[in-house]
Amino acid sequence: MSFSYKPLFKLLLDRDIKRTDLKHLLGFGPSTVAKFEKGDNVSLDVIDKLCSHFGVQPNDIMEHKKEGAD
């Protein structure tokens, strides 16, 4: 896992939005939400939708993790 979406989860918590609500807000499928939870890669289109909707930069919703670091 090279990326973490902890900043996204904190943003959602701060704005009182459930993870599953992303499906309805931005038209994401359940597999996209599952990728966030697993720390899997998502497309830049998904990152763009998140940034545009929340008015943030990519580093506000994800962070890079060094290989082998948790």
PyMOL commands that set and color helices and strands:
alter all, ss='L'
color gray80, all
select helices_A, chain A and resi 6-14+21-26+30-38+44-54+58-60
alter helices_A, ss='H'
color red, helices_A
select strands_A, chain A and resi 3-4+63-64
alter strands_A, ss='S'
color yellow, strands_A
deselect
rebuild
show_as cartoon
